Structures are given as C-alpha cells and as structure tokens.
Amino acid sequence: MAWQGWPAQWLWVAGCGLLLLGLVLLLGPRGCRARRTLRGLLMARSKRLLFRIGYSLYTRTWLGYLFYRQQLRRARNRYPKGHSRTQPRLFNGVKVLPIPVLSDNYSYLIIDIQARLAVAVDPSDPQAVQASIEKEGVTLVAILCTHKHWDHSGGNRDLSRRHQDCRVYGSPQDGIPYLTHPLCHQDVVSVGRLQIQALATPGHTQGHLVYLLDGEPYKGPSCLFSGDLLFLSGCGRTFEGTAETMLSSLDTVLGLGDDTLLWPGHEYAEENLGFAGVVEPENLAREKKLQWVQRQRMERKSTCPSTLGEERSYNPFLRTHCRVLREALGPGPDPTGDDGCSRAQLLEKLRQLKDVHKSK
C-alpha cells in the first residue's frame, strides 16, 4: 500500500492531522450537517450489524429455538383458538385446510379425502396441527417445509416423532430441522392423488422453496403454498440474498396461471394493502380488495386465499415491470426494459419505502 515504508513518525503526524481535521469539521460552526451525516452512518451500520448478529443467533444457535418456544407459549395464551377464523376449501376429493398458528402464521393440511392421507405445510405449532389431523381423521405422511425459520419449521420434530412414517421435505441448503428427504427445484412429491412440485425461490433464505399443488388430477385450481416468498399484496424480506435473487424468485411465481390460489405463510393482508395504497393510491383493484379484507378482519376471518391474477393487479412487488408503478415512485431506472437489475432496484426501493411506512 502507498503508506508502507513511511517512517513511523510521519504516520503518527498524518494520523493526528486527519483526526484534527475531523474534529474541526464536526465541532466547527458548519459542522452540524457533518455531525448528522456521521451519526446517520454510524446508526445505520450499527443497526445492520446488530441485525446480522441477531439473525445469526436466531438461525444458527439454540437461542433461536428458545425464542420460538416463547413465541409459541405467548400465542397459545393469547389466541387459544387461533389468531383467525379459517375455512377449508374442497376440490373434488381434495381439501386444503388453513391452520392459524403463532400470532399471524398459517400452517396448512392438504388432504386426499378418499385415501385419508394428509400433507402438512410449515407446521410451526405441532399441537394445533395434530388437533386438526385428529379432527379430520387422517394420517400424516409428509411435512413440506418452505424454509428453516422456526416459525415455519418448529413442529417438525414433534410431528415426525409422533407419526413414524412421516417424511420431512425441504431444501438441503437451508438447514431445516429433522429433514429426511431433500428436494431440488421442480422435484415432485406424490401422496395419493396429490402431486406437489417444489420450486426453488431463494432470497428470504438461501434454500427457500414454495410448493405448487397441481390442480389437474382433481380438476380444480392449482394451489401455491408460498411460505415467506409472497403474501397477499406483499413479499418477504431478503435475509439471505440480493434484490436480484428475490426478483428472480418472484418471477418464478409470475409464470404460474392467474387462477392459481395463493396460500401464504402469514396474515399480513391489511397492512400490505395499506402500503400498496401509498405507492398506487388510484389502483381500484387494490381499493376493492382492501374493503373486503377490512370486513374480514373486523370479524377475525382469514383473508386466504387470493389468486395470482388478483395479486398481479395490486401487489406492488409483482408489478415492478409496470410503468405506472415506476412513475408513482419517481425517477429511477426503467423497469420495463430487459435489464433485471433495474427492476431489482425498484424492488429494493419498494422494500425501503415499506419499512418507512411501517415505522410511522
């Protein structure tokens, strides 16, 4: 480097000079802006550092499991019958049953009614899922885990031990607890009439998967169990990837049919639609959906499912290719071209705006 070989006294003088210059800038009459800038940089870096430390502890140590157990106890006390009232959907011998767990999560049972076989998706509360299994009178043969976070995988151990023949599926890249059957992109899990395809959608976590129940065998709509990739009018945070990675995963979902039913991992609909109104206040599809969601939530009813066709019309995170959204967000890169990075920058801007909106 340029300073190597300098005499030690000159290095000491140069260091003191830089320190003195910094103090003059910070303490002088015109140093207010400099102080604010430095404070902002330090706070931003401190927040990012603290978050990374906390996230690592949550995902890589037993402290994450203890935190999950505390969440579970509090939610069971606060919502003894679940945070929302849900309704199953029946499709010619196939049932999809949402199970409200924790404070805003959803687990799901996918049931082949004739064979009396069930698949559980993200069974974070084993007690609630087991109660639904017993009520439906079915045998649990598979667990599909979208990703490793405890609020989606916390019930794997108890349920797989209780049901000896139950297989636990998920990505080998994600460190999913009690995983027995690793899946890759486009692998298919078959249970009775159920044909469920895993789709790799990294971004929220490195190995995040979504699961697509094929509607053709039972002549009904396909069902997407999206974990923390996609919510009603929202998308998950990018914890283990880049905006480009998340955009590619969202584009994977955009390639599915409009009539595909979206079964997300959380009940975030009202909050998400409120933010969508900030960036597209004149979107009539969003306004109509928000009114319906508000009626549902006043009675603590679930807002699941929506359809991908609906989501395309009001979910800003699926509309980064739309000129109207670019114009609403102000000047920036053109998201309508072929440059994926431009749309990724718009996606990142949406995430930053949503964080600001949520903090107000």
VEXDREN-829105 format. One record per residue (C-alpha): z, x, y. Coordinates in steps of 0.001 Angstrom, whole numbers, plus 500000, padded with zeros to 6 digits. Example, Ala and Ser with C-alpha at 12.3 -4.5 7.8 and 13.67 -1.06 7.14 Angstrom:
<sites>
507800512300495500
507140513670498940
</sites>
This chain:
<sites>
500000500000500000
499495501072503664
503151501890504307
503599504081501222
504136507714502190
505604506871505596
508816508736506471
511934506660505824
512987506765509482
509671505288510600
510014502471508075
513510501799509435
512234501737513031
509331499428512133
511687497034510314
514099496905513253
511201496288515635
509934493331513583
513463491910513375
513918492268517148
510568490575517790
511562487686515544
514879487262517380
513128487271520766
510721484570519587
513482482430518136
516075482846520869
513843483060523918
513122480149526291
509886479385524459
511386479745521012
512076476058520372
508759475465518628
509133478689516650
512603477649515517
511358474223514447
508433475781512585
510639478305510793
513226475649509943
510496473382508597
509029476143506445
512429477092505061
513364473464504315
510026472756502650
510272475842500491
513907475106499679
513068471547498611
510214472749496411
512400475448494869
515296473059494229
512931470520492707
511393473098490353
514854474224489258
515982470621488682
512781469709486847
513073472727484562
516670471850483744
515669468216483030
512759469059480745
513902472278479061
517681472065478586
520300469745477134
521247468759480707
518163466534480810
519332464690477728
522798464186479221
521228462812482405
519108460412480311
522193459208478408
523934458500481717
520862456531482906
520915454576479671
524602453612479958
524237452519483577
521125450447482892
522693448702479894
525700447765482015
523639446626484987
520858444862483046
522318443670479724
519198441553479139
516740443984480701
515579444535484263
512732441987483978
511741438870482066
508694439609479943
506174437551477995
504299438757474897
500514438489474670
498875437185471477
495317438108470469
494107436684467132
496849438132464952
497891440981467250
500910440793469562
501807443066472466
505470442772473382
506768444494476561
510418445558476351
512232446203479666
514396449324479368
516469451519481682
516219450467485347
512441449988485614
510769451371482451
508752449476479866
508559450202476157
506119448236474008
505789446913470476
502232446479469202
502361444230466155
499913443402463381
501275439921462727
499718439435459279
500801442823457931
504202442614459712
503766446195460904
504712447491464346
503982450478466568
506394451368469390
505170452961472622
507649455117474587
510852453710473043
513332455146475538
516169452748474618
516401452649470801
518925449806470910
516623447480472853
513594448402470748
515481447928467490
516678444494468644
513047443477469245
511984444847465845
514647442780464111
513852439666466127
510140439952465260
510900440686461600
508528443649461414
508554447178460023
508272450067462467
505772452590461091
504779454615464160
506007455748467569
503422456661470201
504910458871472891
502921459365476098
504923462404477233
508139464368476875
510282462970479700
513478461483478333
512891458070479915
509871457786477582
510950459762474518
514724459287474390
514692456847471455
512542458954469130
515445460467467233
517434457308466504
514442455153465588
512759457768463385
516039458291461514
516611454565461095
513044453945459883
512444456661457302
508670456238457069
508143456089460824
505789458734462216
506194460104465748
502883460808467505
502216462703470708
500737465838472217
501797469200470735
501528470663474265
504347468538475628
507463469416473634
508030465795472577
511351465423470697
511081464716466946
507286464892466966
505899464697463416
502178464009463919
500467465929466773
497458464267468412
494464465640470257
492063463964472665
490279460979471057
492294461090467807
492778457609466330
495978456170464820
495388453326462327
498107450815461444
496893447669459667
494279446122461959
495420448256464862
493082451056465926
494689453099468695
492950456049470328
494809458843472128
493236460083475364
494360463354476949
495375462739480568
497245465832481839
498719466025485312
502040464241485193
502849466590482329
500648469174480665
500277467159477459
500364463590478779
498480461096476594
497534457479477130
496841455126474221
493935452698474008
494257449790471565
490719448834470517
490136445108471013
487101444883468717
488962444485465357
490815441395466632
488060440184469010
490225440482472106
490620442694475160
491413446359474710
494868447436475906
495709450660477731
499283451942477453
499279454324480379
502756455870480441
503183457643483764
499492458191484475
498658454818486005
500717451909487328
499809448635488947
498376449863492286
499737453376491786
499667456576489761
502212459076488517
503344462253490240
501646465516489389
504505467570487963
502563469950485704
499079470256487075
496939470063490176
495354467226492103
492073468123490386
493742467713486981
495169464320487895
491866463157489337
490071464060486100
492653462074484116
492286459044486384
488515459276485986
489026459092482220
490657455702482737
487982454612485210
485466454977482409
487036452077480479
485964448442480741
487051446092483543
488681443666481104
490967446364479645
494594445297480044
496867447826481744
500381448147480311
502162450783482468
505375452693481880
507251451357484942
507724448245487077
506550449618490433
504129446855491417
505708445507494602
506401448912496111
502941450216495202
501108447235496660
503135447625499848
501886451177500221
498311450129499402
498574447776502383
499335450730504646
496082452518503780
493898449408503345
495557446565505299
492436444380505207
491940444547501446
492018440868500437
492323441608496711
495480443597497400
496953440850499576
496314438201496924
497856440361494214
500879441181496381
501629437495496942
501526436891493185
503719439931492482
506302438847495055
506557435431493409
507005437092490029
509690439487491228
511677436768493017
512265435358489524
512630438848487978
509469438303485960
507399441240484778
504093441960486516
502484443379483342
499659443448482534
496965443781485142
493355444640484312
491395447767485157
488936445553487012
491759444407489281
493030447948489725
489622449143490888
489749446585493686
493130447510495226
494667450636493661
494081453401496257
494480456150493659
491463454757491802
489429454362494991
489031457966496141
485268457528495785
485237454615498271
484065455253501825
486351452534503197
489398454426501943
488182457723503441
487682456022506791
491146454490506597
492726457908506000
490900459582508873
488674462670508958
488526464838505904
486273465898503057
483608463465501885
484887461866498663
481560460167497942
479751463353497020
479717465280493776
482466467677494811
485508466761492692
487724468918494900
487017466657497887
488252463582496039
491190465608494761
492179466476498332
492055462796499205
494234462037496172
496741464626497344
496736463142500837
497458459704499375
500406461127497444
501827462773500576
501452459555502576
503157457579499823
506112459976499846
506461459497503606
506157455719503246
508815455666500531
511262457736502599
511201455297505528
</sites>
